[in-house]
Amino acid sequence: MQRNPENIDSEWKSIALLLGVMLAVFAGLYLILPPSVILPLAAFVIGFVVVVLFIRAGRSGWQTACLALVLMTALLSALIFLLTRPVSTGTVASDPAASQIDKLLQGKSFSGAVLIAQNDQVLVRKAYGYADRSRMIANTPDTRFRLGSVSKQFTAMAILMLQARGKLNVQDRICKHLADCPTVWEDITIHHLLTHSSGMRDYLAQCFSSADQVQQTILQARSQPLAFEPGARAAYSNVGYRVLAEIVERVSGERYGPFLQKNIFGPLHMTRTAFETSETPGLAVGYTDKFLPACPMDMSFEYGEGGINSTVEDLYHWEQALNTEKLISLPLLESIFTAHMPADDQMGITGGIGYGWGVGQQLGHSVSLHGGFIQGFTSVIARFPDDHLTLIMLSNQQNYDESIYRLLAGKLLTQE
């Protein structure tokens, strides 16, 4: 008996609709649930549906639909496996704590790179996950990540280098070094900017896609009254560090990025670190969660407050230099890691604000630390001077949970 072509077309349309719905359900579940939950759930549901359909099927059309479902399920499962399977590159020392940390990061599906060193020995230098998931390019220890607010410590160093050369002093009022300085800023010093105690109102973290949006925000910040009297208390201010970058340019006579390259990145052989002005070779793709890339950023928005990209290896060169007088003298280095202002809890530490760093105690150990966030990226660099321990984590996943840092710090400090 010949089948009606219209019925055949109708069956295939139903199959296409069913497959489309299944694809949508898979995509939705993947954004909500971890793969370890999705895959068993998908296998059970699809298997159940297939069995029921085979039992009830009396026509070849339904059999075709079942076969299509099985094939599509296999393809989707393979795709999810490829995009979520543990992948890592790098080295781990033959040390129990290092091995535990490596297993922890793989178990947490961490996406990024980590470097841990103690007593000048690198324990972990490893990357996890993908720098570009659409092209299946894995992260490596040499992958570049945007640092977000970890950039602030380079701005602070630039200021102190200019002080060492007699070009300025951190106690100078900022209007001495700025053109068209707003009247409300007249009592603000460079020290106030470095310690987030200027009273300048901050902009909210958001995705700026054009330079016009950036300029509008900065002009608004310059026209607003101060939130409090300079020096009265501390309140985190990205605007303050943007102004510091302007001061670096005006005092040095050089652009901010080239100044850092010439005076910090070059001398320290930080060959994969730069102030980002355009597309950077080797830069990881930033993701909000799972597959979704973060919004594209106009990086002219991020200036002295967050515009640098780097690698874990380069940041280790930077951290090691802070134990020497390669860049500035010991007294100026000590001023960086002095708690000039009290601060709220940051990533589990109690203490205060230095110049571009948070300083205090964590789990009973002295620590200097700063975290960073920018659309698609998170970062942290922590120094435990008494333990001669350094922990650097760079991630290209926006929803990175800072509890991972706390877990790593806890294992390293307590050796549990």
N, C-alpha and C positions, 0 to 999 in steps of 0.2 A: 504494500500500500504506500503510495507516494505522499510524503508530508507536504502540507501547505507551506509555501515559502514565507507567507506572512507570519505563520506561527513560529517558523525558525528564526525570522528576524526579531520577533517579540522575545523569544527565549534568550537570544544573544544580548538584546538590550537589557533584559533582566539581569543577566550575568554581569554585564558591564556595570550596571548600577550597584549590584551587590559587591563587586570588587572595589568600586569607588568608595562605597560606604566603609568597607573593611580598611582600605588605605587611610581614610580619614580617622577612623577609630584608632588605628595603630599610631598615627601621628599624634593624636590628642593624648593617648596614654603615655607615649614616650616623653612628653613634656611634663607629665605629672609623676609617673612612677619610674623607679630604677629598672634597668634591664633585667635584673635578677628576679623581679616580680612579673614584668611584662611577658617574658618568654615562656615561663611555665603556664601563666594564665592564658596566653594566646594559644599555646599548644593544646591545652585542655578544651578551651572553647571551640577552636576550629575542629579538633578531633571529634568533639561531641556533635557538632553541626554536621560533619561529614557522615558520621555513623547514622544519624537520624535521617539524613537525606537519602543515603543508600537503602535504608530500610523502607522508606516511603516511595522511593523512586520506582516508577514503572515505565519511564520513557528515557530514551537515550539523551534527551536534552538535559535532564536532571543529572545524568551520569557525567555528561560533559561539564556541567556546572561544578560538580563535586571535584572532578579532575582539575579544573581551573583553580578552584579554591586551594586544593592541596599544593599545586605548583606555585601559586602566588604566596601562600603561607611559607613555603620553603624559601622562596626568593627573599621575602621580607625578613625572615629569621636570619638568613645568611647576611643580609645587608646590616641588620642591627648588630649581629655578632662582629662583623668587620669594623664597624664604627665605634664599638664599645669594648672590644677585647683589650686586655691589658697590653700596652706597648710601652717600652722604656728603652732608653739608651744612656750609656754613661758607666760610671764605676762606683763600686761600694767597697770600702775597706773590710778586711777580715776582722770585724769587730762586732760583738753581739748587739750593741746598741744601734750600730749602723744598719745591720741586717734587719733588726726589728723595724726601724724607721722606713727602710725600703719596702718591706711587706705592708706596713701601715699605709703608705702613700698609694701603693698599687690597690689595696683593698678599698681605699676611699675614692678611687677613680679620679685622683688628682690630675689636673691638666696644667703642666708648666714645668719649671726646672727648680732644682734645689741644690744648694751647696752648703755643706756643714764642715767646719774645720775646727780642730782643737789642738793647741800647742803646735801650731804651724803645720799640722798634718791634716790633709783633706780626707775626711771620713766618707762623705757622700758627695758625689758630683754627678748628678743624674737628672734626666728629663723624662717626663711621663705624658702620655696622651698625644694629641695632634696639634701641630702648629696651623694646619689648614685641613679641616676634616673633609671638605668637598674634594680635595685632591689627594687625600690620604698621606699627607706629608707629616711625619712624626716630629714632635719637639725634640731638640737636642740640647746639650749644655751650652751650645753656641747660638741658640735661637735668641733673637732679640725680643724683649717685651717692653711695653710702655710702663714706666715706673709710677706715674701719677705723683702723689705727694712725696714719695721718696726723693724726688727731684729737688725738694726744698733744701736738703743738706748741701747740695752743690752751690745753690744760690748763697747760702750762709757762708760757705767757704770762700766764695768769690768776694764777698764783703770784707771778710777778715784778711784776705790777701791784700786788698786795697788799703786796709788799715795798716798792715805791716809795711806798706810802701809809703805811708804818710799821706795818702790821698784823701782819707776821711777818718772819722772816729765813730764808733757805734753810739756814742753819746751825742753826736751831732743831731740837730733838728733836721728832719728830712727836707724841709722847704729850702734849706741851704743848697741842696743838690738837685732840686727839681724846678723846672720852668712851669709857670702857671699853676703854682701850688695853691690848692683851695685854702681859704682862710681857716676853715675848721681843722686843718691839719697842722697848724702852726706850732702846736705844743707836742707833736709826735716826734720821737727820736727814732733813729735806726734800730736801737736796742728794743724799742717797743714793737717794731715790725718783726724783728727776729723772734721775739718771745710771744707773739700773738696777743700783745697787751695794748695795742694802739687804740682800740675802740672802733676801728673801721668795720663797717657792716660787710658781711660776706655775701657772695652770691651762692645760690643753691646749686648743687651738682646737677648738671643737665647736659644734654647733647646739643652742642652748637654746630650747625652745619654751614654757617657762613660767617665771614669776617664782620659783616654788618651787625649781626646779632651780638658778636663779641664786643664790638665798639660801643654799642648801645648799653650793654651791661656795665662796662667800665665807666662810661660817662655817668651813669646812674650812681655808681659807687662813689665817684668823686663829688657828686652834688649832695649826697645824703649827710645829715648830721651824724656825729659819732654816737655810738651806742652807750659809751661810758667814757669817763675821763681817762686819758692815757696813763697807763701804769696802775690803774685802780684794780684791775683783775685781768684774767686771760679769757679770750674767746677766739677760737680757731678762725683764721682769716686767710683765705687764698689771695684776696685782693692785696693784703699786706706784702706778700712775697712777690706778687706781680710788680708792685711799686719798688721793691728791693732790686728787681732786675732792671728797672728803669734807671735806678741810681747807679748800678754797675755800669750801664752804658754811658751815662752822662759823665761819670767820674773817670772812667778808663778811656773814653773816646772810641770804644770798640763796640760792635754788636754783641749781645749777650752770648749767643751760640759760639761765635768764633773766640770770644774771650775764654769760655770754658774749655774749648778745644786746645787753645794755645797754652793755657796756664794750669789745667788740671788733667784733662783726658790724655793729651799728648805726653806730658812728662811721666804719667803713671802707666803708659802703654795700654790704655783702655781703648783698644782699636775698634771695638764693636759698640761703642757708646757715643751718642750724639744728641744734640738738641734737634728735635725733629721739625723740619720745615717743609718736607715733602715726603713722598713715599720712600720708605727705608728698606733696602734689600735685607732679606732675612728676618723681617719683622713678622711675628706670629699674627694670625687673625684673631681678633678678640671676639669672644662669644658671651652672650647673656646667659644662656643655659643650653646644654646639649648641642643641638644643631644650629641654633639661631645666632647669626652674626650680630654683634652690637651695632648700634647706629654709627654711620660714618662721621668722624669728627673733623672739624676744621682745627688743625693743631696750632693755628695762630692764637687760639683761645688759651691754650696752655703755654705759659711763658715761664717766669721764674718759679711758679707754683707747681708745675707738673708736666713740663714738655719734653722730658728726656726719656730716651729708650736705651736699654743696656742688656747685658747678659749676667748670669750669676758669676761667671769667671771674672769679668771686668769689675763687678761690684766687690769681689774679694780683693782684687788689687787695690781698690779704693779703701776698703776697710783696713787692710794691712798698712797703707800709707798713714792712716790716722794713729798708728803707733810710733810714728817717726816724725822728724821735722823736715820732711821733703817739701812740704807746701808752706807751712807756717811754724812759728816757734812754739815751744812747749806751753808757755803761759797762754797763748791764744788758743791752742788746742784744748787746754783745760777749761777755757771759757765756753767752748762749744758744749762740753759735757757737764756743765754746772747747772743745777736746777735754779734758774733765775726767778721763775714764777711757779706757784703750785698749779697742779693740773688734775683734771678728772681722770678716772681709770681709762687707760688705753691698752687694749689687748692684754688685760690682766696684770698691768703693772701699776704700782702706786708710787707717786713721786712728783716730778715737776717738769718744766719746759726748759730745755737748753736752746742752743742756736741750731735749729733744723733737726733736733732730736728730742725725744722724750727720755727722761732719765729717772731712775728710781730703783725699785726692788720688784723682783718676781720670784715667787717661791723661795724667798729668803736670800736671793742672789742679786747682786748689783747688775743692772742692765741699762743699756742705752739702745733705744729702739725707735723706729718709725715705720708706719704702714702707709700704703698708697692705694688709691682707687681712681680709676678712670674707666669710662665705658668700655667694657669687654676685658679689663685687666685689673688684677690686684697684686700687691707686692708687700713684702716686709723684709727689713734688714734689722738684725738684733745682734748686739755685742754684749757678751758677759765677760767683762775685763778680768775679774778675779779668777774666773774659770778658764781664761784664755780660749773662749769658745765663741764662734761666729755661726750664725744661722741666717741664710739668705733664701727666700722663697719668692719666685716670680710665677704668676699664673695668668693664662689667657682665658680665664673663665670668670665672669663678673660676679657670679653668686658663690665664689669661693668662700668657704666657711672658716672664719678666723679660729674656730675651735681646733682646726688641723694644726695651726701654729702652736696653740697651747698644748696640744698632745705631744708634739715633737719636742717643745721646750721642756715639758714635764719629764719625758723619757730621758732626755740628755742630762737634765739637772739632778734628777733623782735616781737615774740608772735603774729604773724599774723595768 
